[in-house]
Amino acid sequence: MKPNQRGPKSRFLDNKTNLTHYIDWQGEEQTTLLIHGDMRTSRSFDAVAKNLSKDSHVLAMDLLGHGDSTWLDRGYRFSDRSDDIENFITGTNLSKVHAVAHSTGAVALAMYVANSPERFEKLVLLEPMMIVDRKFQRMVSDRGNRPRTTWKDHDELKDLLGKHEVTSKWHPDVIEDVVNHETFLNEDGRLDMKWSSSTLAWEERENDYLDLEPILKSISLPILFVVGETRIGGFEKAFQLESSLQNMQTVVISNTGHNMYMERPEAVAEVIRKFRNSSRLPSRV
């Protein structure tokens, strides 16, 4: 595999009413699309994208309300997010896509593919929620009600991420990417994260509930369901589905949690590559 020497390019898709920002890693061969979850951006995938772009054309999109895509006041229900992905796929005229998505983004991707599978080859779902109920949505929405945490500068944020119980497990390169690319200076001159609090608003999440199992059962494309080792107990249903769905398999990423692609990006990239190339995958890496 030859390393991609051209580097990532920042691009925008004009949707007439808004802009979708994405990073084009300019690799060759088949297309791999990376989609983030809540409170993240395309740049959280940089370490994975850099690896995959050795032998794939990698694109990583910012969902609306995140990163450098348009921050809308409303429009963040699962159906809206699914439409957002569809608009990007059709607007860029992608086909034969190997799609990789995390958490909320993975749920939205599965919803879209269940209705329109024709542009996709395979799906890698990184811990999509199996059940989204009122309790879950209230918990996530409550995060948006808290005052936004900001930092004096990049060094202060980097220091915090390196010491925090959760983020200290992120790969050092990922911490650098988050600090340098997922932040902006707000109107007070403080460093802030690139996601809109509107994405967590209760008005967007009330009654936006679902059960992922029937959605997964309706998809005939090959599905890889990836779980972090510390989260196995919450995904018993996914492991049960693996035994009943011929097109679905699961992989556990050892020594990781929900953000496994940020903790062990090389391992996750290799799992994606093997799945894409139909190579044999172990049940745990």
Backbone bond lengths (Angstrom), bond angles and torsions (degrees), N, CA, C in turn:
res aa  C-N    CA-C-N  psi(-1)  N-CA   C-N-CA  omega(-1)  CA-C   N-CA-C  phi
1 M - - - 1.463 - - 1.522 110.14 -
2 K 1.310 117.13 130.09 1.452 121.46 179.08 1.522 109.90 -92.37
3 P 1.333 117.58 134.33 1.466 119.03 179.02 1.515 110.99 -66.19
4 N 1.308 116.21 147.31 1.462 121.82 178.07 1.523 108.86 -79.09
5 Q 1.337 116.24 112.87 1.454 121.21 -175.87 1.528 112.68 -88.50
6 R 1.299 118.16 -10.09 1.461 119.53 -172.02 1.516 113.87 -85.02
7 G 1.306 117.29 -21.94 1.456 119.81 175.69 1.515 113.42 78.43
8 P 1.344 116.08 167.87 1.469 120.75 -177.09 1.518 112.11 -76.53
9 K 1.332 115.70 145.21 1.455 122.44 176.81 1.526 109.43 -120.10
10 S 1.323 117.00 134.58 1.460 122.28 177.20 1.522 109.16 -85.10
11 R 1.334 117.12 125.76 1.462 120.99 -177.37 1.539 109.31 -134.19
12 F 1.327 114.77 162.71 1.469 120.66 179.10 1.526 109.81 -130.70
13 L 1.336 114.59 141.56 1.463 122.02 171.85 1.517 107.38 -107.66
14 D 1.335 117.18 122.70 1.454 122.23 -179.88 1.520 109.65 -86.13
15 N 1.340 116.31 111.70 1.460 121.58 179.38 1.524 112.67 -94.39
16 K 1.316 116.33 15.50 1.474 125.15 -179.54 1.528 112.27 75.45
17 T 1.328 117.64 -46.53 1.465 119.34 178.14 1.526 112.03 -100.85
18 N 1.327 117.35 -11.98 1.463 121.36 179.26 1.524 109.15 -160.60
19 L 1.321 115.29 173.08 1.458 121.69 179.12 1.528 109.95 -118.54
20 T 1.316 115.98 135.13 1.454 121.30 172.04 1.520 108.34 -106.01
21 H 1.315 114.91 122.16 1.457 120.46 177.86 1.524 110.00 -92.28
22 Y 1.325 115.66 143.93 1.457 119.01 175.63 1.521 110.43 -149.44
23 I 1.327 115.12 158.68 1.450 122.63 177.41 1.523 108.42 -105.56
24 D 1.323 115.39 124.95 1.458 122.23 179.15 1.530 107.21 -104.10
25 W 1.316 115.37 111.07 1.461 120.81 -178.47 1.519 112.50 -84.06
26 Q 1.320 117.53 -3.83 1.462 124.35 167.33 1.521 116.04 61.43
27 G 1.315 117.01 22.14 1.456 118.47 174.28 1.521 110.71 -71.55
28 E 1.310 115.88 -179.94 1.456 121.18 -177.67 1.525 110.71 -115.48
29 E 1.306 115.33 -178.43 1.462 122.91 -178.62 1.526 111.04 71.72
30 Q 1.326 118.03 -148.29 1.460 122.04 -172.25 1.534 111.32 -68.39
31 T 1.334 115.05 157.49 1.468 121.03 -176.71 1.520 110.85 -89.56
32 T 1.330 115.87 130.86 1.457 122.83 172.78 1.523 107.96 -116.99
33 L 1.319 117.20 123.12 1.461 122.70 179.68 1.517 109.55 -107.48
34 L 1.333 116.87 129.58 1.455 122.88 -179.67 1.521 109.76 -110.78
35 I 1.346 116.58 131.80 1.466 122.01 -176.12 1.527 108.87 -131.19
36 H 1.312 116.21 125.19 1.460 122.73 -176.42 1.533 111.68 -84.49
37 G 1.337 115.52 175.84 1.459 122.20 176.27 1.516 111.48 -108.03
38 D 1.341 116.29 -159.12 1.462 121.62 -178.83 1.528 111.39 -61.73
39 M 1.340 115.27 143.57 1.463 123.32 172.03 1.527 113.71 59.57
40 R 1.319 115.87 27.27 1.463 122.17 175.36 1.524 108.13 -134.86
41 T 1.327 117.42 177.21 1.453 122.23 177.35 1.522 109.28 -138.33
42 S 1.316 115.25 -179.28 1.463 120.97 176.53 1.521 112.01 -57.24
43 R 1.335 116.79 -29.58 1.459 120.51 -173.18 1.522 113.37 -75.46
44 S 1.333 118.36 -13.87 1.468 119.51 174.66 1.522 110.57 -67.54
45 F 1.344 117.17 -16.81 1.456 123.04 179.74 1.528 112.58 -93.80
46 D 1.332 118.87 4.35 1.461 120.40 -172.70 1.521 113.66 -53.42
47 A 1.326 117.41 -45.38 1.464 120.09 -177.72 1.529 111.30 -64.78
48 V 1.330 116.62 -40.22 1.463 120.91 176.42 1.530 110.31 -67.88
49 A 1.327 116.44 -44.54 1.465 121.03 -177.99 1.522 111.92 -62.56
50 K 1.321 116.18 -41.50 1.466 120.91 -179.99 1.525 110.22 -59.75
51 N 1.318 115.79 -40.44 1.460 120.86 178.89 1.526 111.27 -68.85
52 L 1.319 116.70 -49.02 1.468 120.63 -176.12 1.530 112.86 -67.85
53 S 1.328 117.13 -25.76 1.466 119.72 -177.47 1.527 112.11 -72.80
54 K 1.333 117.61 -4.24 1.465 120.04 173.87 1.520 111.03 -63.70
55 D 1.324 116.99 -30.96 1.462 119.64 -177.18 1.524 111.92 -143.78
56 S 1.338 116.88 27.86 1.465 120.82 178.89 1.522 109.20 -155.72
57 H 1.318 116.40 150.02 1.466 120.86 172.80 1.526 106.97 -84.19
58 V 1.322 116.43 106.25 1.461 121.60 -172.32 1.527 110.91 -101.69
59 L 1.327 114.97 130.35 1.458 122.68 173.07 1.528 107.52 -122.88
60 A 1.332 116.33 139.21 1.466 120.87 176.21 1.515 107.82 -129.62
61 M 1.330 117.13 120.26 1.459 120.86 -174.50 1.515 112.47 -100.55
62 D 1.336 115.62 150.37 1.458 122.43 168.23 1.520 107.60 -93.24
63 L 1.315 117.74 117.10 1.459 119.64 172.95 1.525 109.15 -63.24
64 L 1.313 117.20 154.64 1.463 120.88 178.39 1.529 110.02 -56.50
65 G 1.334 115.80 139.88 1.457 120.50 -177.25 1.513 113.31 86.79
66 H 1.322 116.56 2.19 1.460 122.21 -178.10 1.528 110.07 -134.93
67 G 1.326 115.22 151.16 1.452 119.69 175.50 1.512 112.30 57.97
68 D 1.321 116.01 -135.03 1.462 121.77 -177.81 1.525 112.94 -101.25
69 S 1.352 117.01 10.03 1.467 119.72 170.19 1.526 108.68 -75.33
70 T 1.326 116.44 164.80 1.463 120.86 -179.38 1.524 110.86 -60.38
71 W 1.332 115.63 135.97 1.465 121.81 176.03 1.523 107.94 -96.15
72 L 1.298 116.77 103.24 1.449 122.19 179.75 1.529 110.61 -85.11
73 D 1.339 116.40 158.21 1.464 120.03 174.37 1.524 111.33 -76.18
74 R 1.333 116.58 -32.92 1.460 122.33 -179.21 1.524 109.16 -137.89
75 G 1.327 116.17 163.33 1.457 120.38 174.34 1.511 114.05 112.06
76 Y 1.363 116.25 45.36 1.448 119.84 -175.68 1.527 113.11 -126.67
77 R 1.327 117.05 22.88 1.451 119.80 174.19 1.526 108.41 -76.64
78 F 1.334 116.74 166.66 1.462 118.98 -176.99 1.531 111.63 -57.47
79 S 1.316 116.99 -39.45 1.467 119.34 179.41 1.531 110.93 -64.30
80 D 1.350 117.14 -35.90 1.459 120.85 177.53 1.521 110.80 -66.30
81 R 1.312 115.72 -42.40 1.464 120.10 -179.64 1.536 110.51 -66.48
82 S 1.327 115.69 -38.53 1.454 119.93 176.38 1.525 110.66 -62.69
83 D 1.338 116.29 -42.88 1.465 120.57 176.96 1.527 111.14 -63.07
84 D 1.320 116.29 -36.68 1.457 121.70 178.52 1.526 110.39 -59.88
85 I 1.330 116.65 -45.45 1.463 121.05 178.29 1.529 110.45 -64.95
86 E 1.321 116.08 -42.91 1.468 119.85 178.65 1.522 110.85 -60.30
87 N 1.331 117.10 -44.19 1.464 120.26 -179.95 1.525 111.50 -60.97
88 F 1.333 115.64 -36.95 1.461 118.79 178.96 1.528 111.06 -69.61
89 I 1.327 115.99 -46.37 1.470 120.18 -179.20 1.528 111.03 -59.76
90 T 1.330 115.86 -48.16 1.468 119.12 -177.87 1.519 111.58 -74.58
91 G 1.337 117.20 -35.89 1.463 120.58 -179.32 1.510 113.43 -66.22
92 T 1.321 116.66 -31.45 1.459 121.27 177.25 1.533 111.84 -96.56
93 N 1.335 115.41 -0.07 1.464 123.10 177.17 1.523 112.43 55.35
94 L 1.332 115.27 46.41 1.451 119.90 179.01 1.525 110.72 -80.34
95 S 1.312 115.60 151.47 1.460 121.01 175.01 1.524 108.67 -148.08
96 K 1.319 115.92 161.56 1.462 122.67 -179.18 1.527 111.01 51.27
97 V 1.319 115.33 46.77 1.451 122.10 -173.74 1.529 111.55 -84.75
98 H 1.327 115.39 135.21 1.464 121.43 166.96 1.526 105.52 -98.16
99 A 1.320 116.65 107.44 1.464 121.25 -172.31 1.521 110.94 -101.67
100 V 1.330 114.97 134.66 1.464 122.97 179.00 1.518 107.61 -124.35
101 A 1.322 118.03 125.33 1.466 119.81 -177.33 1.513 110.44 -142.14
102 H 1.332 114.82 152.07 1.460 121.74 -174.58 1.524 111.12 -116.89
103 S 1.323 117.26 135.85 1.457 124.04 167.14 1.533 112.51 55.92
104 T 1.331 117.47 -122.64 1.459 120.84 -179.93 1.525 111.21 -58.77
105 G 1.329 116.55 -38.39 1.457 120.38 177.65 1.508 111.95 -62.53
106 A 1.333 116.99 -34.44 1.460 120.80 179.12 1.519 111.61 -70.00
107 V 1.328 117.17 -36.64 1.469 120.52 176.06 1.527 109.94 -63.21
108 A 1.344 116.14 -46.78 1.467 120.47 -179.98 1.518 111.53 -62.79
109 L 1.325 116.70 -39.52 1.463 120.41 177.67 1.521 110.66 -62.58
110 A 1.327 117.46 -47.12 1.466 120.84 -179.61 1.526 110.88 -59.55
111 M 1.326 116.81 -40.36 1.464 120.40 178.11 1.524 111.25 -60.07
112 Y 1.316 116.41 -44.63 1.465 120.56 -179.46 1.523 111.05 -65.77
113 V 1.329 116.61 -47.92 1.461 120.21 -176.81 1.521 111.64 -64.77
114 A 1.334 117.14 -33.15 1.464 120.25 178.94 1.529 111.17 -59.39
115 N 1.319 116.80 -31.74 1.469 121.31 -178.87 1.522 112.81 -96.57
116 S 1.342 117.10 -26.99 1.468 120.13 -175.81 1.522 110.10 -141.43
117 P 1.329 117.83 77.07 1.469 120.62 -174.90 1.528 114.89 -82.27
118 E 1.333 117.37 -8.23 1.458 120.10 -165.40 1.536 115.37 -64.81
119 R 1.328 118.67 -22.36 1.462 120.48 -178.48 1.536 113.06 -93.33
120 F 1.319 117.35 3.94 1.456 120.83 -173.01 1.523 112.22 -116.82
121 E 1.334 115.19 152.07 1.458 122.33 174.90 1.520 110.97 -105.15
122 K 1.338 116.13 -52.70 1.460 121.36 -178.24 1.527 109.27 -146.85
123 L 1.349 115.01 157.96 1.460 121.30 179.83 1.521 110.10 -124.28
124 V 1.331 115.45 135.29 1.458 121.79 170.80 1.521 106.62 -117.15
125 L 1.321 116.28 115.43 1.460 122.19 -176.55 1.523 109.03 -109.40
126 L 1.330 116.19 113.76 1.452 122.26 -178.51 1.526 109.12 -93.74
127 E 1.293 116.09 99.80 1.467 123.77 178.61 1.538 114.75 45.75
128 P 1.329 117.97 58.05 1.463 118.69 167.63 1.525 109.10 -69.36
129 M 1.323 117.88 147.59 1.467 120.03 179.13 1.530 109.65 -68.79
130 M 1.326 117.69 130.50 1.453 120.84 179.23 1.524 111.16 -75.71
131 I 1.329 116.13 -36.24 1.460 121.48 177.65 1.524 108.41 -129.71
132 V 1.307 116.57 126.66 1.471 121.29 173.55 1.523 106.56 -115.40
133 D 1.327 116.49 108.07 1.459 121.33 -178.55 1.532 109.98 -120.31
134 R 1.326 115.03 -176.18 1.460 119.52 -177.51 1.530 111.46 -60.05
135 K 1.321 116.98 -41.60 1.462 120.62 -178.97 1.518 111.22 -60.35
136 F 1.328 115.92 -44.49 1.468 119.59 -179.98 1.529 110.91 -65.10
137 Q 1.326 116.44 -47.57 1.461 119.45 -177.61 1.526 111.29 -65.17
138 R 1.310 118.07 -35.66 1.463 120.68 177.61 1.525 109.96 -65.59
139 M 1.323 116.53 -41.01 1.460 120.77 179.41 1.526 111.12 -61.16
140 V 1.334 116.61 -45.84 1.463 119.99 179.85 1.522 110.79 -67.64
141 S 1.325 116.61 -42.30 1.461 120.35 -178.48 1.525 111.94 -63.37
142 D 1.325 116.92 -34.65 1.463 120.26 179.80 1.527 111.76 -60.34
143 R 1.319 116.58 -27.46 1.466 119.40 177.17 1.532 110.55 -63.85
144 G 1.319 115.93 -35.25 1.457 120.30 -179.55 1.515 113.46 -73.60
145 N 1.333 116.87 -15.21 1.459 120.44 179.27 1.524 112.46 -84.93
146 R 1.320 116.31 -13.32 1.453 119.67 179.26 1.529 109.86 -78.46
147 P 1.328 117.42 151.36 1.472 119.85 174.02 1.529 109.65 -57.81
148 R 1.316 116.83 138.79 1.463 120.14 -179.76 1.529 109.89 -66.26
149 T 1.317 115.40 133.85 1.458 120.69 175.97 1.523 108.75 -82.14
150 T 1.305 117.04 130.02 1.461 122.01 176.90 1.532 108.82 -128.16
151 W 1.318 115.67 169.74 1.451 120.73 -174.98 1.528 110.77 -134.53
152 K 1.309 115.16 156.69 1.468 121.45 -178.24 1.521 110.93 -63.97
153 D 1.323 116.39 -43.33 1.464 120.56 -177.98 1.526 109.76 -162.16
154 H 1.334 115.92 -178.89 1.463 121.22 -178.47 1.519 111.90 -62.57
155 D 1.311 117.06 -36.60 1.466 120.10 -178.64 1.525 111.44 -64.91
156 E 1.334 116.88 -39.31 1.463 119.89 179.22 1.520 110.78 -64.73
157 L 1.325 116.75 -42.69 1.462 120.35 179.28 1.528 110.46 -66.25
158 K 1.307 117.72 -44.36 1.466 120.87 -179.98 1.522 110.56 -60.10
159 D 1.317 116.74 -41.01 1.458 120.78 179.06 1.521 110.95 -63.51
160 L 1.337 116.48 -42.87 1.463 120.54 179.51 1.527 111.16 -63.80
161 L 1.337 116.85 -46.80 1.462 120.22 -178.45 1.524 111.31 -62.13
162 G 1.318 116.40 -33.82 1.456 120.00 -179.56 1.514 113.99 -72.89
163 K 1.345 116.54 -16.85 1.463 120.53 -177.41 1.529 113.77 -110.09
164 H 1.329 117.09 -18.84 1.461 120.79 -175.87 1.530 110.75 -65.75
165 E 1.336 115.86 145.24 1.466 121.50 -176.80 1.523 112.60 -54.77
166 V 1.329 117.12 -39.78 1.464 121.24 -177.49 1.522 111.62 -87.53
167 T 1.327 116.56 -53.86 1.466 120.00 -171.82 1.527 113.68 -74.08
168 S 1.317 117.39 -18.73 1.466 119.13 177.41 1.523 111.41 -64.36
169 K 1.337 116.70 -16.95 1.461 121.31 178.63 1.524 111.98 -83.41
170 W 1.341 116.65 -11.43 1.459 119.64 177.81 1.526 109.70 -66.54
171 H 1.315 116.19 147.35 1.460 121.35 176.43 1.532 108.84 -60.44
172 P 1.327 118.85 141.14 1.467 121.00 -179.32 1.527 113.95 -53.23
173 D 1.339 117.24 -37.20 1.468 119.51 178.01 1.520 111.29 -65.26
174 V 1.331 116.59 -35.60 1.462 121.20 179.15 1.524 110.31 -67.22
175 I 1.322 117.09 -41.79 1.465 120.42 176.90 1.522 109.85 -58.91
176 E 1.317 117.39 -42.66 1.467 120.92 177.56 1.527 110.71 -61.40
177 D 1.321 116.70 -43.84 1.464 120.63 -179.55 1.518 111.45 -63.09
178 V 1.330 116.73 -43.85 1.460 121.25 179.39 1.525 110.52 -62.05
179 V 1.323 116.45 -47.90 1.463 121.21 -178.08 1.526 111.27 -62.69
180 N 1.311 117.01 -41.64 1.463 120.44 -173.81 1.520 114.51 -86.44
181 H 1.338 117.34 -26.57 1.465 119.19 -170.57 1.528 115.49 -121.63
182 E 1.339 118.33 -16.39 1.466 119.89 -179.05 1.528 111.65 -102.55
183 T 1.314 117.26 17.46 1.463 121.45 -175.28 1.518 111.85 -127.35
184 F 1.332 115.39 162.51 1.465 121.70 174.65 1.526 108.38 -151.33
185 L 1.329 116.67 161.78 1.456 121.48 175.85 1.522 108.71 -88.21
186 N 1.329 117.02 120.51 1.461 119.97 -179.93 1.527 110.79 -79.26
187 E 1.329 116.27 -176.64 1.463 120.96 -174.88 1.520 112.87 -65.66
188 D 1.335 116.69 -17.05 1.461 120.71 177.83 1.529 112.43 -93.90
189 G 1.355 115.04 4.23 1.450 119.13 -179.06 1.517 114.02 77.40
190 R 1.341 115.82 14.49 1.460 121.55 178.92 1.533 109.65 -97.87
191 L 1.321 115.90 151.54 1.454 120.96 178.27 1.527 109.19 -78.60
192 D 1.325 116.23 127.42 1.461 122.66 -176.26 1.526 108.11 -128.99
193 M 1.346 116.24 163.72 1.459 120.67 179.10 1.520 110.85 -92.52
194 K 1.343 115.61 148.95 1.461 121.83 -173.31 1.530 112.66 -84.80
195 W 1.311 116.76 65.83 1.464 120.45 169.12 1.523 108.14 -150.37
196 S 1.308 115.65 145.62 1.461 121.97 -176.20 1.527 110.89 -86.55
197 S 1.317 116.46 136.23 1.468 120.94 176.16 1.522 111.34 -61.43
198 S 1.329 117.38 -22.27 1.465 120.82 179.17 1.525 112.15 -62.79
199 T 1.337 117.15 -24.68 1.462 119.79 -179.71 1.523 111.87 -66.73
200 L 1.332 117.05 -18.90 1.461 121.51 -178.83 1.527 112.84 -105.66
201 A 1.324 117.82 1.33 1.468 121.59 -174.54 1.532 111.43 -58.59
202 W 1.335 116.04 139.53 1.451 121.07 -179.99 1.516 111.48 -60.15
203 E 1.314 117.56 -34.26 1.471 121.36 178.09 1.529 111.13 -59.42
204 E 1.317 116.75 -27.20 1.456 121.08 178.61 1.530 112.17 -86.11
205 R 1.305 117.23 -20.19 1.462 120.90 -170.86 1.520 114.06 -110.45
206 E 1.322 117.66 -21.49 1.462 120.09 178.53 1.523 110.28 -61.82
207 N 1.310 116.14 128.70 1.470 123.84 -179.26 1.531 113.60 67.54
208 D 1.325 117.56 9.08 1.464 120.61 175.86 1.529 107.81 -95.81
209 Y 1.331 114.26 72.07 1.454 121.36 -173.52 1.532 109.57 -115.87
210 L 1.329 116.37 156.22 1.468 118.40 179.38 1.524 111.32 -163.54
211 D 1.307 113.74 164.40 1.455 124.27 173.80 1.526 105.97 -117.59
212 L 1.320 117.87 117.96 1.462 121.05 -174.32 1.530 112.41 -75.05
213 E 1.329 118.16 -23.04 1.462 120.50 -174.09 1.532 113.44 -54.82
214 P 1.342 120.19 -52.04 1.468 117.96 179.96 1.523 113.07 -65.05
215 I 1.327 117.09 -27.48 1.466 119.90 176.88 1.521 109.65 -66.61
216 L 1.338 116.94 -46.36 1.457 120.33 178.61 1.525 111.46 -62.66
217 K 1.322 116.48 -38.84 1.465 120.38 -179.49 1.522 112.11 -65.86
218 S 1.321 117.43 -24.76 1.465 120.78 -178.26 1.525 113.15 -84.98
219 I 1.330 117.19 -6.41 1.463 121.91 -178.79 1.529 109.23 -96.56
220 S 1.332 116.50 127.95 1.459 120.51 -179.34 1.523 112.77 -98.40
221 L 1.320 117.91 -10.91 1.458 121.12 179.19 1.534 110.36 -69.13
222 P 1.328 117.65 157.30 1.468 119.85 174.80 1.530 111.25 -62.16
223 I 1.328 116.11 132.63 1.470 122.45 -178.71 1.520 109.14 -124.31
224 L 1.332 115.63 130.25 1.452 121.38 169.77 1.522 107.74 -109.98
225 F 1.320 116.38 121.96 1.462 122.54 -178.80 1.528 106.99 -105.79
226 V 1.343 116.65 117.41 1.460 121.70 -173.30 1.530 109.76 -108.90
227 V 1.337 115.92 132.42 1.459 122.07 -176.93 1.527 109.77 -129.03
228 G 1.337 116.56 138.30 1.451 121.09 173.58 1.522 109.90 -75.52
229 E 1.323 116.59 144.99 1.464 120.84 -172.61 1.528 113.65 -57.28
230 T 1.321 117.63 -37.84 1.464 119.66 -177.40 1.518 112.35 -75.72
231 R 1.334 117.59 -2.91 1.465 121.28 -174.43 1.528 112.72 -115.05
232 I 1.305 117.01 9.06 1.460 121.04 -175.17 1.530 111.98 -54.61
233 G 1.338 117.48 -40.73 1.458 121.16 -176.51 1.515 114.30 -60.14
234 G 1.323 117.08 -25.62 1.462 120.53 -179.32 1.513 114.17 -87.29
235 F 1.343 117.05 -0.33 1.464 119.15 -175.49 1.525 112.44 -127.56
236 E 1.326 115.64 33.82 1.461 119.97 178.16 1.530 111.32 -58.86
237 K 1.324 116.30 -37.10 1.463 120.13 -179.83 1.523 111.16 -62.54
238 A 1.321 117.66 -38.44 1.460 120.44 178.82 1.527 110.96 -64.21
239 F 1.323 117.53 -42.26 1.459 120.50 179.23 1.535 110.95 -66.89
240 Q 1.316 116.82 -33.32 1.465 120.26 175.96 1.528 110.73 -67.41
241 L 1.328 116.04 -39.43 1.461 119.95 -179.89 1.524 111.13 -64.74
242 E 1.322 116.00 -33.53 1.460 119.58 -179.57 1.523 111.07 -56.75
243 S 1.327 116.62 -36.15 1.470 120.38 -177.88 1.523 112.54 -76.04
244 S 1.329 116.97 -18.43 1.471 119.90 -177.63 1.526 113.63 -107.90
245 L 1.328 117.25 -16.98 1.468 120.64 179.69 1.518 109.72 -108.91
246 Q 1.315 116.78 116.52 1.461 120.82 -177.71 1.523 112.35 -66.33
247 N 1.322 117.64 -24.28 1.467 121.00 -175.81 1.525 113.15 -92.63
248 M 1.342 117.51 3.41 1.459 119.83 -175.77 1.517 111.51 -121.34
249 Q 1.328 115.58 136.79 1.450 120.57 173.08 1.526 109.10 -136.81
250 T 1.329 115.29 158.50 1.459 120.31 -178.66 1.528 110.09 -118.90
251 V 1.329 114.30 151.33 1.453 121.66 174.07 1.528 108.00 -136.48
252 V 1.311 116.36 135.63 1.461 122.09 175.37 1.528 108.46 -102.66
253 I 1.333 116.56 129.41 1.461 121.32 176.47 1.523 108.12 -95.18
254 S 1.320 116.83 110.05 1.461 122.07 -175.59 1.529 112.24 -61.72
255 N 1.316 115.23 149.05 1.468 122.60 174.85 1.529 112.69 58.53
256 T 1.323 116.43 36.84 1.463 120.27 177.28 1.527 109.99 -139.03
257 G 1.340 114.63 166.00 1.450 122.30 174.57 1.514 110.09 -117.27
258 H 1.338 115.95 -145.03 1.462 120.83 -174.84 1.530 112.87 -61.54
259 N 1.329 116.76 -35.99 1.472 120.38 -179.10 1.524 111.29 -94.35
260 M 1.310 116.38 50.92 1.467 120.91 -173.78 1.526 112.83 -58.04
261 Y 1.324 118.00 -32.85 1.463 120.13 -178.12 1.529 112.08 -73.00
262 M 1.342 116.58 -15.99 1.450 121.33 176.42 1.526 111.20 -94.90
263 E 1.317 116.65 -20.73 1.458 121.48 -179.57 1.529 111.52 -88.54
264 R 1.328 115.76 -44.30 1.472 120.17 178.53 1.530 109.43 -131.12
265 P 1.351 116.33 69.84 1.469 119.83 -175.30 1.518 114.33 -61.59
266 E 1.325 118.40 -35.28 1.462 120.13 -179.62 1.521 110.85 -67.57
267 A 1.320 116.80 -40.90 1.461 120.18 178.93 1.520 110.99 -65.65
268 V 1.330 116.80 -42.95 1.466 120.55 179.85 1.525 110.20 -66.01
269 A 1.327 117.49 -41.13 1.461 120.50 178.34 1.522 111.03 -61.23
270 E 1.317 117.06 -41.04 1.464 120.05 -179.33 1.530 111.23 -68.66
271 V 1.331 117.16 -36.08 1.461 120.51 175.81 1.529 109.82 -63.21
272 I 1.325 116.35 -44.76 1.474 120.60 178.44 1.525 109.91 -60.91
273 R 1.319 116.61 -43.67 1.463 120.78 -178.59 1.530 111.30 -62.74
274 K 1.320 116.51 -46.43 1.467 119.89 -179.26 1.525 111.04 -63.19
275 F 1.327 116.46 -41.27 1.462 120.09 178.66 1.521 110.43 -64.88
276 R 1.316 116.23 -43.91 1.467 121.42 178.45 1.528 111.21 -59.11
277 N 1.332 116.02 -39.58 1.458 120.71 -176.90 1.528 113.34 -90.59
278 S 1.332 116.23 7.47 1.479 122.35 179.49 1.530 111.86 60.95
279 S 1.320 116.57 31.07 1.462 120.99 175.25 1.529 109.66 -83.31
280 R 1.291 116.09 158.45 1.463 120.48 -178.24 1.523 109.71 -66.83
281 L 1.324 116.20 134.94 1.459 122.14 -179.83 1.524 110.18 -115.97
282 P 1.342 117.54 135.35 1.468 119.84 172.20 1.514 109.69 -74.78
283 S 1.303 117.15 165.27 1.461 119.89 179.43 1.514 111.30 -78.50
284 R 1.327 117.03 -15.78 1.462 122.01 179.44 1.517 109.17 -146.61
285 V 1.334 115.94 139.79 1.472 119.66 177.84 1.528 109.13 -128.96
